[in-house]
Amino acid sequence: MNQGPSLWGWTFMAGAWGAILLLTVFCFRRVLLARNKQAESGGRAQWASRIGLILAMAGNAIGLGNFLRFPVKAAANGGGAFMIPYFCALIFLGIPLMWVEWSMGRHGGVHGHGSTPGMFALMWKHPLAKYLGALGIALPLTIVIYYNFIESWTLGFAWFSGTGRYFGLTTREAMGQFLRGFQGVEQNQFFASWLPVIFFLGITLSLNYYFLRRGIAKGIEVLARIGMPILFAFGVILVVRILTLGSPAEGTSSISTGLAYMWDPDFSQLGKATVWLAAAGQVFFTLSIGQGIINTYSSYLRERDDIVLNGLSTSMTNEFAEIILGGTIAIPVAVAFFGVAETRLIAHEGAFNLGFQSLPVIFQRIPLGQVFGAMWFLLLFIAGITSSVALTSPAVAFLEDEFHWPRARAVNAVFALLASCSVLVVAFFRFGFLDELDFWAGTFGLVVFAAFEIVIFSWIFGVGKGWEQLHRGADLRVPRGFKFILKYVTPVYMLVVLGAWTYQEAIGKLLLKGEDALRRPYLWGARAMFVGLIVVTAFMVRLAWHRRRSDPRR
């Protein structure tokens, strides 16, 4: 029962940890040794420091998926064997697309465009380009509407942990009732109204507003420089505490058993297309690809600022958070306390049940559980807010750059829309409204948008010009083999993933197969909201370009 990982399991875990640590150290050593380049940026806002940029980019990528989604996906799809398709997707899909978005963003920023409509139009001289680029605003805007709601749960549970509010609820079933009461799904003995979740959502939106209103260097970068070190400190403390738990109680599993469940490879899973799709999907989520965020953040670079080393450093920082921290906290401790069979059930129920039901029960069974519980949920909140600020940035940048609105006015307009739409997410959450938005905007839409990006960059703009853009001012040379990967491997990989996702999931989802008739009107309402945001964004793009043509000074 207390058996630890097999030799293969230890090999996969040690190999993954070692590769990530070595690459992270290599990247940051090169960053610290690299010379600082100075160039004019055309008057747009800039990052105040290189480390601040990397931390902000990492904060954008490091989100709830690193600590909740990744361990569930890995454990459910072959354990250590999952890392094979994961690293394949990272090398052939994630890192190439990440460099593409950094290149597009810096190129657009030099020409005064901080969002993808302008970036696409620069690279593809076709009227359709700017409208395809509108997805790079509509997708993250849709995502952040419901992401802020989830983010507010982490803030609420940090408070509930620190104050011991849920202590005494020692079963997952009781914690499930507590969570549903807080979310507003049901009124019960724990929560009689929606006021608590509205309160924490209000604080979450206010903090997002504050950091966005202060701008790039004084707001977003400050948040990253303060928040990310705290996140990593909390993560390391939790990992050390978990690895030293051993066997929590007589007759239960151990942390070694949990590591075995997480890392022992089930090679039979590699023959399933769903496992490869799950790995590709996780890489998309973990690097924030296909959301227009990297494009916007990198638009605040100078023309000859490095993007090769900065981009790789950001990716490795994210992988450290995901593979070493995320892969060691939630699943191993769940196995240690609940056993393998029940943890499988928890993983099947989803990441939220793992984070908000199972772990609070565990915190009550360990010394200083209130402290460690508050630390866990504050870690999640920091991961969430650095991502939600990034998700909101493309819409703000679009209004600033294309309409020349002051930042305060742009942030006010975007947050008025966010607050209005958030009301619907909260009110209709129990009917699957959030999940529907998450699939179309936060899953399927990202793959569609990233497919547009790689085709425009590698085939329309041209991989030769793209390669030159990528290496302009670079502190590190990309191996020439990646030129072939950018032109052929990544586009084919993308199209296969998109086709498989469409066939296996999107068609059934579109037709609402198996959905309860009671939920269907709300699911169609979520779709209407998503389509409406795309239409409004496209209209704003059209209006911006019309103003550009009619103004001879532009």
C-alpha positions, 0 to 999 in steps of 0.5 A: 500500500505504501509502495513508492514510484517504480524505477521508471517513475523515479526516472520520469520524475527525476528527468522532468525535474532535472531538465526543468531546473537546469534549463531554468538556471541556464536561462536566468544565468544568461539573462543576468549576464546579457547586456542591456539594450536601449532603443526608442519605443515610439512613445509607448509604455515600456517595461521598467526592467527585464526581470520585471518583464519575465516575471510578468510574462510568467505571471500571465502563464502561471495560473490555476491550471498549473496547480490544479489542472496539470496534476489531474491531467497527468495522473489521469492520462498515464502518469509519467508516460503523460510527460512524453506527449507533454514534452513533445507538445511543448517542443513542437507546439508550445515553445514555437508558438510562444516565440511566434507571439513574442515576435508578433507582439514586439513587431506590432508594438514598434508600429504602435499596435498593442493588440492582434488586429493591428499585428495581423494587419501588419503581417498580412495585407488583407482586409480579413486579417484585422478581423481574425486578429479581433479574436485576440481581444474577444477570447481573453475578454470572454475568459477573464469574465469567468476567470475573475469569478473562479479567482475570487473563490481562492481569495475567499477560501484563503480567508476561510482557511486562515480564520478556520471558517470551514474547520470541523467539516471533515468529509468531502461531502460536507466541504462540497456543500460548503463550496456550493453554498459559497458559489451560490449554487444552493442556499444551505446552513453554511451560506444563506445568500450570495453576499459572501461570493459577491463580496470576494468577487468585488475585492478581486475586481477592485484589485485587478482594476487597481493594477491595470489602472496604474499601467505597465511599469507601475502596475502590472510589473509591480504586481509581478515583482511582488506577487511571483516571489511570494507565490514561489516561496509559498509553493516551495514551503508547501512542497517541502511540507508535503514531502516530509509528511510520510504516512499521515495515519495508520493504514493509509497510503504515503506521500511516496504512494502519491508520487507513484500515482503521479509519476509511474508511467502507464505506457498503454495510454500512449496509444490513445489519441485523447492522451496526446490531445490532453497533453497538447491542451495542457501546453496551450493552457500552461503557456497562455498560447492563443489568447493574445496576451503574450502579443500584448505584453511583448508589444511594450518591448523596444525594437531590439530587446531580446525575445528569444531568451526572455521567452524561453526564460518565461517558459521555464519559469512556468514549467518549474511552477507546473511540473515541480510545484504543481505536480508535487502538491495536490495529487500526492497529498490527496493519495496519502490521505484518501488512497489511490482509489478515492483520488482517482474519483476526485481527479475524475470529478475535476480540478475544482473538487481537488482544490476546494473540497479535498485539500481543505479536508486535508488541511484540517488533519495536519499541524498548522493546517490553517496556515498551510491552507491560507498559504495554498489558497493565497498561492492560487489567488496570486497565480489567478490575479497575475493571469487575469490582469494579463487577460484584460490587457489586450482590450485595454491596449486596443482602446489605448492604441487604436482610439488613443484613449487615456489608460484610465478611460480604457480601463474604466470602459473594459471593467464596466463591461466585465462587471456587467457580464460577471453578473450573468456568470454568477447568476447562472453558474449552477446551470453550466454557464461558466463551463460553456464559456470555458469550452468555446473561449478558453479551450476550442477558441484558443486552438483556432486562434493559434492556428491562424497565428502560425499560418500567418507568421510562417506562411503568409508573412514568411518564415524567413522574415519571421526568423529575422524578426525573432533574432533581432537583438537576440541574446540566444540563437534558436537552433536552425532546426526550429525554422523547419519546425515553425514552417512545417511541424507546428502548423501540421501539429496545430491542424491535427489537434484542431481537427481532432478536437473538432471531431471528438468534442466540438461537434457534440458540444455544439449539438448539446448532446446529453445536456439536460433540457433545463440547462440548454437555454442558459448554455445558449445564453453563454454562447450568445454572450461569447458571439456578442463579444466577438461581434462587438470587438469586430465592430470596434476594429472596423470603427478604428480602421475607418477612423485611421483612414479618415485621419490624415495624421495617422 
